[in-house]
Amino acid sequence: VPVPSHSIIPDRDIGKSPILDEDAKTAACTGRAFADAAVVVPDTVQIQGVEYQVVQISEGAFADADNLKEIVIGADLTDIGPRAFYQCTSLQKVTINAASLQKIGTDAFAKIHKKAKIFVVGNRIETFAALLSGTSVPVTATIGIGADSNLQIRSQKG
């Protein structure tokens, strides 16, 4: 599955920059530049020649992305915003590599594909299960440990 050339973009609707903290060099994934069916949220991204660590998926970043089928989330992510994947009805596979994940917002996974598979890479399944409370993951979804994806995490230059 090809990796999209840009998966972190400024939010055009509200003019929000993906840069969260200039000093700490952190950024957010605010959406996708292209309507690809498979998206990787990279560990790092270059914005105007400066490398930033991707630590957040913004609120509603991928909401209503009808054709999104698979997403792989990088290891440095700490926060998945509310309704980040809301109503992504085709989203069937989510791979989370984020060992530092601390928060998953309300309804982050509401109305994704009813037979979605969510994979957690690493040994944080108990922590992850607790974070899923209130995120509206379909009751028919599968939560598992390990990777089951052809997509690869890599740094991204944009």
Secondary structure, DSSP 4 states (H G I P E B T S, - for coil): -PPPS-----BTTTTB-SEEETTTTEEEE---SS--SEEEE-SEEEETTEEEEEEEE-TTTTTT-TT--EEEE-TT--EE-TTTTTT-TT--EEEE--TT--EE-TTTTTTS-TT-EEEE-SS-HHHHHHHTTTS---TT-EEEES---S-----EE-
